[in-house]
Amino acid sequence: NTYKKMLEDIDHVIIKQNIMIDNKFNADVIGYHVKDSYISISILMFRNGVLNVKHNQVLSFVDSIEDTISNFLLQYYSSNIVPKEIILPEMEDMDILREILSTKVNYYSKGDKHTLIEMAVQNAVVGMEEKYLLSKQDDDKYDRIIKKLQEYTHVDSIKTIELIDNSHLQGTNPVSAVVVFENGYPNKKICNNNGAVYSFDYSDGLSLL
């Protein structure tokens, strides 16, 4: 279908650049792209002058863009090898990252290394578009399911769905769990999976509702 082809096209994007990279070049190049309340962060990992891995993460953010990027990198490198150099767009937090990560953290305004930053940004853009395409797929799938559900239940509009599960251990320790979906997505503020029930007829789970 259309979305599948668009995702395949994104997956095979090749950025052609004439870049001279030394075979001793070991660095992670960072780029980012912001859309709405999301930020896409891309990491291009070069080892011995070769691009080995491309890692992309899309996050929602409420803090400043720089704080979000810094926090992400600190968390990422807490469980991944810190390279000899991290190259990223110009940021005020560079000194903090240098101190905590104990490595070179640099921005280059021109030359091949600046071109690498632009490539990382391009990869971040692709990652963001992929997220929005997948979200669009999810929305379309949800709309089809809801229309079918409205037909079966003869309800004009369905915006909230509640799922309730009652359980007990041979008539003792009864509990109930509630999961709420609003417009196709779970509402974690309402969901409750730790609701103890203290008195009920365990043979009639419907009465718990």
C-alpha positions as CSV (number, residue, x, y, z in Angstrom):
1,N,0.0,0.0,0.0
2,T,1.0,3.7,-0.1
3,Y,2.3,3.9,3.5
4,K,4.4,0.7,3.1
5,K,6.0,2.1,-0.1
6,M,6.7,5.4,1.6
7,L,8.4,3.6,4.5
8,E,10.4,1.5,2.2
9,D,11.5,4.7,0.3
10,I,12.6,6.3,3.6
11,D,14.4,3.1,4.6
12,H,16.5,3.2,1.5
13,V,17.4,6.9,1.5
14,I,21.1,7.3,0.6
15,I,22.8,10.6,1.2
16,K,25.6,11.0,-1.4
17,Q,28.4,13.4,-0.3
18,N,32.0,13.7,-1.3
19,I,33.5,13.5,2.1
20,M,37.1,12.8,3.0
21,I,37.2,10.7,6.2
22,D,40.5,9.5,7.7
23,N,40.5,5.8,8.4
24,K,41.4,6.6,12.0
25,F,38.3,8.7,12.4
26,N,36.3,7.5,15.5
27,A,33.4,9.7,16.4
28,D,29.6,9.8,16.9
29,V,27.9,12.5,14.9
30,I,24.7,13.9,16.4
31,G,21.8,15.6,14.6
32,Y,18.3,16.5,15.5
33,H,15.0,17.7,14.1
34,V,12.0,19.1,15.9
35,K,8.4,18.8,14.8
36,D,5.4,19.8,17.0
37,S,6.2,18.5,20.5
38,Y,8.6,15.8,19.3
39,I,12.3,15.8,18.8
40,S,14.1,13.2,16.6
41,I,17.8,12.6,17.6
42,S,20.1,10.8,15.2
43,I,23.5,9.3,16.0
44,L,25.9,8.3,13.2
45,M,28.6,6.1,14.6
46,F,31.9,6.2,12.7
47,R,34.6,3.7,13.6
48,N,37.9,3.6,11.7
49,G,36.5,6.0,9.1
50,V,33.5,3.8,8.4
51,L,29.8,4.5,9.2
52,N,29.0,1.4,11.3
53,V,25.7,2.2,12.9
54,K,22.8,4.7,12.5
55,H,20.7,5.1,15.6
56,N,17.6,7.2,15.7
57,Q,15.2,8.0,18.6
58,V,12.1,10.1,18.6
59,L,11.0,11.6,21.9
60,S,8.4,13.9,23.2
61,F,9.8,16.8,25.2
62,V,8.7,19.4,27.7
63,D,12.1,20.9,28.6
64,S,14.2,23.0,26.3
65,I,15.6,21.3,23.2
66,E,19.2,21.5,24.5
67,D,18.2,20.0,27.9
68,T,16.4,17.2,26.1
69,I,19.4,16.4,23.8
70,S,21.8,16.6,26.7
71,N,19.7,14.3,29.0
72,F,19.3,11.8,26.1
73,L,23.0,11.7,25.4
74,L,23.9,11.2,29.0
75,Q,21.5,8.4,29.3
76,Y,22.5,6.9,26.0
77,Y,26.3,6.9,26.9
78,S,25.6,5.5,30.3
79,S,25.0,2.1,28.6
80,N,27.0,2.6,25.4
81,I,30.7,3.1,24.6
82,V,31.7,6.7,24.7
83,P,33.7,7.5,21.5
84,K,36.9,9.5,21.2
85,E,34.8,12.5,19.9
86,I,31.2,13.5,19.8
87,I,30.3,16.0,17.0
88,L,27.0,17.8,17.3
89,P,25.2,21.0,16.4
90,E,26.3,24.0,18.5
91,M,25.0,23.9,22.0
92,E,25.5,25.7,25.3
93,D,25.8,22.5,27.2
94,M,29.0,21.3,25.4
95,D,31.3,22.0,28.4
96,I,29.0,20.0,30.7
97,L,28.9,17.0,28.3
98,R,32.8,17.2,28.0
99,E,33.1,17.1,31.7
100,I,30.7,14.3,32.4
101,L,31.5,12.1,29.4
102,S,35.3,12.7,29.6
103,T,35.6,13.0,25.8
104,K,35.9,15.6,23.1
105,V,32.6,17.3,22.3
106,N,32.8,19.6,19.4
107,Y,30.9,21.6,16.8
108,Y,32.3,22.4,13.4
109,S,30.8,25.3,11.4
110,K,32.4,24.3,8.1
111,G,34.3,21.5,6.3
112,D,33.7,17.8,6.1
113,K,32.7,17.4,9.8
114,H,30.1,20.1,9.4
115,T,28.7,18.1,6.4
116,L,28.6,15.0,8.7
117,I,26.4,17.0,11.1
118,E,24.1,17.9,8.2
119,M,23.9,14.2,7.3
120,A,22.9,13.4,10.9
121,V,20.2,16.1,10.8
122,Q,18.9,14.6,7.5
123,N,18.7,11.2,9.2
124,A,16.8,12.8,12.1
125,V,14.3,14.3,9.6
126,V,13.8,10.8,8.0
127,G,13.3,9.3,11.5
128,M,10.7,11.9,12.3
129,E,8.8,11.4,9.0
130,E,8.8,7.7,9.6
131,K,7.2,8.2,13.1
132,Y,4.5,10.4,11.6
133,L,3.8,7.9,8.8
134,L,3.5,5.0,11.4
135,S,1.2,7.2,13.5
136,K,-0.9,7.9,10.5
137,Q,-1.2,4.2,9.8
138,D,-2.2,3.6,13.5
139,D,-4.9,6.3,13.2
140,D,-6.3,4.9,10.0
141,K,-6.4,1.4,11.5
142,Y,-8.1,2.7,14.6
143,D,-10.7,4.6,12.5
144,R,-11.6,1.4,10.6
145,I,-12.0,-0.6,13.8
146,I,-14.1,2.1,15.5
147,K,-16.4,2.3,12.4
148,K,-16.9,-1.4,12.6
149,L,-17.6,-1.3,16.3
150,Q,-20.1,1.5,15.9
151,E,-21.9,-0.6,13.3
152,Y,-22.1,-3.6,15.6
153,T,-23.2,-1.7,18.6
154,H,-25.4,0.8,16.8
155,V,-23.7,3.7,18.5
156,D,-23.1,6.9,16.6
157,S,-19.8,7.9,18.3
158,I,-17.2,5.9,20.3
159,K,-14.4,7.9,21.9
160,T,-13.8,6.1,25.1
161,I,-13.4,2.3,25.7
162,E,-13.1,0.8,29.1
163,L,-11.9,-2.7,29.7
164,I,-12.4,-4.3,33.1
165,D,-10.9,-7.5,34.3
166,N,-12.0,-9.2,37.6
167,S,-10.0,-11.9,39.3
168,H,-9.9,-13.8,42.5
169,L,-8.0,-16.7,44.1
170,Q,-10.6,-19.4,44.8
171,G,-13.0,-16.8,46.2
172,T,-10.3,-14.9,48.2
173,N,-8.1,-11.9,47.4
174,P,-10.4,-10.4,44.8
175,V,-9.0,-7.6,42.5
176,S,-10.1,-5.7,39.5
177,A,-8.2,-3.9,36.8
178,V,-9.4,-1.1,34.5
179,V,-7.8,-0.1,31.2
180,V,-9.2,3.0,29.5
181,F,-8.6,3.9,25.8
182,E,-9.5,7.4,24.5
183,N,-9.4,8.1,20.8
184,G,-7.5,4.8,20.3
185,Y,-4.7,5.4,22.8
186,P,-4.4,4.3,26.4
187,N,-5.1,6.9,29.0
188,K,-2.5,6.0,31.7
189,K,-3.9,8.6,34.1
190,I,-7.2,6.8,34.3
191,C,-6.0,3.2,34.0
192,N,-5.9,1.2,37.3
193,N,-4.5,-2.2,37.7
194,N,-4.3,-2.4,41.4
195,G,-7.9,-2.1,42.6
196,A,-8.6,-4.4,45.6
197,V,-12.2,-5.4,46.2
198,Y,-13.0,-6.2,49.8
199,S,-16.5,-7.8,49.6
200,F,-18.2,-9.4,46.7
201,D,-19.9,-12.6,45.5
202,Y,-17.0,-14.2,43.6
203,S,-19.5,-16.3,41.6
204,D,-20.9,-13.1,40.0
205,G,-18.0,-11.2,38.5
206,L,-20.5,-8.9,36.7
207,S,-21.6,-7.4,40.0
208,L,-18.1,-6.0,40.5
209,L,-18.6,-3.7,37.6
